């Protein structure tokens, strides 16, 4: 019995020894896992969105008028070409300032941009009165060409007034005279109160016997309705946009006001706040808007003239002999212009005369 117990204990001891040996071997052969190292996480640099520069662009035309559509076309070009870095905010219908105050407001920085025609600019810069000479021989394309060929004379004058002139962005087109009563001959002008907007146009009106009341385009309707004025000089599209046919239905088919470009004016300090690349975008977009305007303008102007035939009470075309009477009275205006502004005016007159030959 003792022998059996002893044998059992011996067997158990042997098993324990073998197990211990196996465990030690396993521990000796095992390789400790390499420590896990995690690379420090580096956050991607935050991308700063490009700063958006906003331009407040005012004008005096009603929304969806062709001149408003040109402004929208310009704004779209600038946005696309700058990848949204430059935003043009358009304020039509004199929401910012009246049309006649556009020049001074741009100079003072009250508005960033405003399309200003040469009537409104001539008070501060008499040089541009060349476009206000009545009974012109050229059309809108010729008017824009005058600017391009004479720009080297005009730019410095605007710069002195704290204004950058980007180019021509619109045109008045061929204007006519519109009255509350029929006007047919020189004698009918006497006593007429005509809406004026500045420049040589007002001088021409007084030389023909009319008096002038200066006001913004948006004020014409009420002034005609209340007999504050008896007539106005404006374009076919403006007659329709402002519904002036309702209060001035007699159409005298003669262009006393010239064909005036609308200069795209920007406050000079605002302009200098843009990079050279963005300045190229702005100026190039004005040039391209001019090209689009000249193409579309003629189509819409012709359509407006046709529409007016059904809106006006009478279209009065003066006899050639009668119009020649007016021309003879107004001839001194060109010499007065040159005498007033000097050599630069003479140079612009030479450009105008050269372009006029292209229309003969």
C-alpha positions in Angstrom: 0.0 0.0 0.0 2.8 2.4 0.9 4.5 1.5 -2.3 1.4 2.4 -4.4 1.0 5.8 -2.6 4.7 6.5 -3.2 4.5 5.6 -6.8 1.5 7.9 -7.3 3.2 10.8 -5.6 6.3 10.2 -7.8 4.2 10.3 -10.9 2.5 13.5 -9.9 5.9 15.1 -9.2 7.2 14.0 -12.6 4.2 15.6 -14.3 4.7 18.9 -12.4 8.4 18.9 -13.4 7.6 18.4 -17.0 4.9 21.1 -17.0 7.4 23.5 -15.4 10.0 22.7 -18.0 7.5 23.3 -20.8 6.5 26.7 -19.4 10.1 27.8 -19.0 10.9 26.8 -22.6 7.9 28.6 -23.9 8.8 31.8 -22.0 12.4 31.6 -23.2 11.4 31.2 -26.9 8.7 33.9 -26.8 9.5 37.4 -28.3 8.1 40.4 -26.6 6.1 42.5 -29.1 7.7 45.7 -30.3 6.3 48.7 -28.7 3.7 50.4 -30.8 4.6 54.0 -31.7 2.0 56.4 -33.2 3.2 59.3 -35.3 2.0 62.6 -33.9 -1.0 63.8 -35.8 -0.4 67.1 -37.7 -3.6 69.1 -38.4 -3.9 70.3 -42.1 -3.3 74.0 -42.3 -6.6 75.9 -42.3 -7.3 77.5 -45.7 -8.2 81.1 -45.3 -11.0 82.0 -47.8 -10.1 84.7 -50.3 -11.2 88.1 -49.1 -14.2 89.3 -51.1 -13.9 92.9 -52.2 -17.3 94.6 -52.8 -18.0 97.5 -55.1 -21.2 99.5 -54.7 -22.3 100.4 -58.3 -25.1 102.9 -58.5 -27.0 104.3 -61.5 -30.2 106.1 -62.2 -32.0 103.8 -64.7 -35.0 101.7 -63.7 -34.4 98.0 -63.0 -34.3 95.9 -66.2 -33.7 98.9 -68.4 -31.0 98.1 -70.9 -28.5 100.2 -69.1 -29.2 98.2 -65.9 -28.7 95.0 -68.0 -25.3 96.3 -69.0 -24.4 96.8 -65.4 -25.5 93.2 -64.6 -23.4 91.9 -67.5 -20.4 93.8 -66.2 -20.9 92.4 -62.7 -21.2 88.8 -64.0 -18.0 89.2 -66.0 -16.1 90.5 -62.9 -17.4 87.7 -60.7 -16.5 85.0 -63.1 -13.1 86.3 -63.9 -12.2 87.0 -60.3 -13.5 83.6 -59.0 -15.9 85.5 -56.8 -13.2 87.7 -55.1 -14.8 90.8 -56.5 -18.5 91.4 -56.0 -20.4 94.1 -57.7 -23.5 95.2 -55.9 -25.9 97.1 -58.2 -28.2 99.9 -57.0 -30.5 101.1 -59.8 -33.0 103.9 -59.8 -31.0 106.4 -57.8 -31.0 104.3 -54.7 -27.6 105.6 -53.7 -27.4 109.1 -55.3 -29.1 111.0 -58.1 -27.6 110.8 -61.5 -26.5 114.4 -61.6 -24.6 113.8 -58.4 -22.8 110.6 -59.7 -19.6 112.4 -60.6 -19.1 114.3 -57.3 -20.2 111.2 -55.3 -17.6 109.0 -56.9 -15.0 111.6 -56.3 -15.9 111.8 -52.6 -16.1 108.1 -52.2 -19.9 108.2 -51.3 -20.3 105.5 -54.0 -17.6 103.3 -55.5 -18.8 103.2 -59.1 -21.3 105.2 -61.2 -21.8 105.4 -65.0 -21.7 109.2 -65.7 -22.5 110.7 -69.1 -20.6 113.7 -70.4 -23.4 116.2 -69.6 -23.0 115.4 -65.9 -19.2 115.4 -66.0 -18.7 118.6 -68.1 -19.1 120.9 -65.1 -16.0 119.6 -63.5 -14.2 118.5 -66.6 -15.1 120.9 -69.5 -12.9 118.8 -71.8 -15.6 116.1 -72.2 -18.1 118.7 -73.5 -17.0 117.7 -77.0 -19.5 114.9 -76.8 -22.3 117.3 -76.0 -22.0 119.3 -79.2 -25.4 119.2 -80.9 -26.3 117.7 -84.2 -23.4 115.2 -84.3 -22.4 113.4 -87.5 -21.3 110.2 -85.7 -23.2 107.4 -83.9 -22.6 105.4 -80.7 -19.7 103.5 -82.2 -18.1 106.7 -83.3 -18.6 108.2 -79.9 -16.8 105.3 -78.2 -14.0 105.5 -80.8 -13.5 109.2 -79.9 -12.9 108.2 -76.3 -10.4 105.4 -77.2 -8.4 107.7 -79.5 -8.5 110.7 -77.1 -8.2 108.8 -73.8 -4.6 110.0 -73.2 -6.0 113.5 -73.0 -9.0 112.7 -70.8 -7.6 110.3 -68.1 -5.4 112.9 -66.3 -8.4 115.2 -65.9 -10.4 112.5 -64.1 -7.4 111.5 -62.0 -7.0 115.0 -60.7 -10.6 114.7 -59.4 -9.8 111.5 -57.5 -11.6 109.4 -60.1 -10.4 106.5 -62.2 -12.1 106.2 -65.6 -12.3 102.6 -66.5 -13.7 103.1 -70.0 -17.0 103.5 -71.8 -19.8 101.3 -70.4 -22.9 102.8 -72.0 -24.2 105.3 -74.5 -27.1 107.7 -74.7 -27.7 106.7 -78.3 -29.3 109.1 -80.7 -31.5 111.4 -78.7 -34.4 113.6 -79.7 -36.5 116.4 -78.2 -39.9 115.7 -76.6 -42.5 118.3 -75.7 -45.9 118.7 -74.1 -47.0 120.6 -77.2 -45.9 120.6 -80.9 -42.7 122.4 -81.8 -41.9 122.7 -85.5 -39.9 125.8 -86.2 -37.3 128.1 -84.5 -40.0 130.5 -83.2 -41.7 127.7 -81.3 -38.7 127.3 -79.0 -39.4 130.7 -77.4 -40.6 130.4 -73.9 -40.0 126.6 -73.7 -38.6 125.3 -70.4 -36.4 122.4 -71.3 -34.9 119.9 -68.9 -31.2 120.3 -68.8 -28.4 118.1 -67.5 -25.4 120.3 -68.0 -22.7 121.0 -70.6 -23.0 122.5 -74.0 -26.5 121.0 -74.4 -27.8 123.7 -72.0 -25.9 126.4 -73.9 -27.4 125.2 -77.2 -30.9 125.2 -75.8 -30.6 128.9 -74.7 -29.1 129.9 -78.0 -32.3 128.6 -79.7 -34.5 130.6 -77.3 -35.4 128.1 -74.6 -34.7 128.3 -70.9 -33.2 125.4 -69.0 -34.2 123.7 -65.8 -31.4 121.3 -64.6 -32.6 118.1 -63.1 -31.9 114.4 -62.9 -33.4 112.0 -65.4 -35.6 110.3 -62.8 -37.2 113.7 -62.0 -38.4 114.3 -65.6 -41.8 112.6 -65.5 -43.2 114.6 -62.5 -41.7 117.8 -63.9 -43.4 117.3 -67.2 -46.6 116.3 -65.6 -46.7 119.4 -63.4 -45.6 121.7 -66.2 -42.4 122.6 -64.3 -40.8 121.9 -67.7 -42.2 121.8 -71.2 -39.8 119.4 -72.8 -36.8 117.2 -72.5 -34.0 115.7 -74.6 -33.5 112.0 -74.1 -33.1 108.6 -75.8 -35.7 106.2 -77.3 -35.2 103.7 -74.6 -35.5 106.3 -71.8 -38.7 107.6 -73.3 -40.1 104.0 -72.8 -38.4 103.1 -69.6 -39.5 106.3 -67.8 -42.9 106.3 -69.6 -42.3 109.9 -70.7 -44.5 109.4 -73.8 -47.4 109.8 -71.4 -46.5 113.4 -70.5 -44.4 114.6 -73.5 -46.0 113.0 -76.5 -44.7 115.3 -79.2 -41.5 114.0 -80.7 -39.2 116.5 -82.5 -36.8 114.3 -84.5 -33.6 116.2 -84.0 -30.5 115.4 -81.8 -29.7 118.6 -79.9 -27.9 116.8 -77.1 -25.1 115.0 -79.0 -24.3 111.3 -78.5 -22.8 111.0 -75.1 -20.8 108.0 -73.7 -21.4 106.9 -70.2 -18.0 106.6 -68.5 -17.5 103.9 -65.9 -16.1 105.9 -63.1 -14.6 104.5 -59.9 -13.3 106.3 -56.8 -9.5 106.4 -57.2 -8.9 105.3 -53.6 -11.1 102.3 -54.2 -9.3 101.5 -57.4 -5.9 101.7 -55.8 -7.1 99.1 -53.2 -7.2 96.4 -55.8 -4.2 94.4 -56.9 -2.8 94.9 -60.4 -4.3 91.6 -61.6 -7.8 92.6 -60.3 -7.5 96.1 -61.8 -6.9 94.3 -65.2 -10.1 92.2 -64.6 -12.1 95.3 -63.8 -10.9 97.4 -66.8 -11.1 94.4 -69.2 -14.7 93.7 -68.1 -15.7 97.3 -68.8 -14.1 97.1 -72.3 -15.9 93.8 -73.0 -19.2 95.2 -71.6 -18.8 98.1 -74.0 -18.5 95.7 -76.9 -21.6 93.8 -75.8 -23.5 97.0 -75.3 -22.7 98.4 -78.7 -23.9 95.1 -80.3 -27.1 94.8 -78.3 -27.8 98.6 -78.1 -28.5 99.0 -81.8 -31.0 96.2 -81.8 -32.8 97.4 -78.8 -32.6 101.0 -79.9 -34.2 100.2 -83.3 -36.9 98.2 -81.6 -37.6 101.1 -79.2 -37.9 103.5 -82.1 -40.5 101.3 -83.7 -42.4 101.0 -80.5 -42.4 104.7 -80.0 -44.3 105.2 -83.3 -47.3 103.7 -81.6 -46.8 105.7 -78.3 -46.2 109.2 -79.4 -49.0 111.6 -80.6 -46.8 113.0 -83.4 -43.3 112.6 -84.9 -42.2 116.0 -86.2 -39.3 115.9 -88.7 -38.1 119.5 -89.4 -37.6 120.6 -93.0 -33.9 120.7 -94.1 -34.1 124.5 -94.4 -35.4 124.8 -90.9 -32.7 122.5 -89.4 -30.1 124.6 -91.3 -31.4 127.7 -89.5 -30.6 125.9 -86.2 -27.2 124.8 -87.3 -26.2 128.3 -88.3 -27.1 129.6 -84.8 -25.2 126.8 -83.1 -22.0 126.9 -85.2 -20.1 129.1 -82.7 -20.4 126.4 -80.0 -17.5 124.4 -81.3 -15.1 127.3 -81.4 -16.3 128.4 -77.9 -15.5 124.9 -76.7 -11.9 125.0 -78.1 -11.3 128.5 -76.8 -12.4 127.4 -73.4 -10.4 124.2 -72.9 -7.3 125.0 -75.0 -5.0 122.6 -76.9 -6.4 119.4 -75.5 -9.9 120.5 -76.8 -8.4 121.3 -80.2 -6.9 117.8 -80.3 -10.2 116.2 -79.4 -12.0 118.3 -82.0 -9.6 117.0 -84.6 -10.4 113.5 -83.6 -14.1 114.2 -83.8 -13.8 115.8 -87.2 -11.8 112.8 -88.5 -14.4 110.3 -87.2 -17.2 112.4 -88.7 -15.6 111.9 -92.2 -16.2 108.2 -91.8 -20.0 108.8 -91.7 -20.2 110.8 -94.9 
